[in-house]
Amino acid sequence: MVSYGPRQRVHVPALRADWLTQTFVHWACPPARVQPLLPRGLAVDTYDGSAWVSLTPFLMSGVRPPGSPVALPPFAETNLRTYVRGPGGREGLWFLSIEVTCPVMLAARAVGVPYHVGRLELARREDAVHYAGARRGGGPGYRMAVRPGEPIRPSRLDVWLTSRWRAFTGRCGALWETPVEHAPWPLREARLLALEETCTRVVGLPPPVTEPIVHFSDGVRNVRLGVSRPVGRGGRIRDRAGDV
């Protein structure tokens, strides 16, 4: 079972940040549709027989790259991700695409993190949070609005969908692993008011047909991302919009 808190300490972080105003929209998906999108060395992780894909927009704040005493200005980011098992059965995330407004983050493509620069918006209006994004130069985009509700006590599925403590990436024939440490997500119920997206189709997934599970979190601070390390043979894959 995926743990509620981090499985390891990150004593020497490669990056520090706060992840704020985050919405998670999760869809069940047939595992056979997700596995072809993964590199060698990764297997789809399932819950009750289903793979899951999540669209997660949020605000990156307090980002401090290695050696920098000054944090970058806050910026928006949006992840499209799925859940995987890596070498030794270790659970983690595989990012199908990441849209970001800060070009500095493109440096992480060195280990295969699929960053793309885009135009992203995040705004609070009355009792709702609105997100929107589009990749620069065309490609996938989305619009989303959610109404956060009361705090929840996470179920086993809630923990499985939100509490992941490593990310896998693929680059130059190698599979890389990046550990993550932060406090457990403080989750709130959320009502999805509107969603239009082309992100899933662009990476080769069918349009979502199941009712999504939606969470909202005010965020976690002092997120510590460790140094990425190669853990096996992997490699990059390509989506219909180019390199990921």
Salt bridges, closest charged atoms under 4 A:
ASP18 OD2 - ARG221 NH1 3.27
ASP45 OD2 - ARG85 NE 3.28
ASP45 OD2 - ARG164 NH1 3.12
GLU91 OE2 - ARG7 NE 2.57
GLU91 OE1 - ARG85 NH1 3.17
GLU99 OE2 - ARG135 NH2 2.70
ASP127 OD2 - ARG147 NE 2.85
ASP158 OD1 - HIS215 NE2 2.69
GLU177 OE1 - ARG90 NH2 2.76
GLU177 OE2 - ARG166 NE 3.27
GLU177 OE2 - ARG229 NH2 3.87
GLU181 OE2 - ARG9 NE 2.65
GLU181 OE1 - ARG224 NE 3.78
ASP218 OD1 - ARG124 NH2 3.85
ASP218 OD2 - ARG188 NH1 3.00
ASP243 OD2 - ARG236 NH1 3.17
ASP243 OD1 - ARG238 NH1 2.78
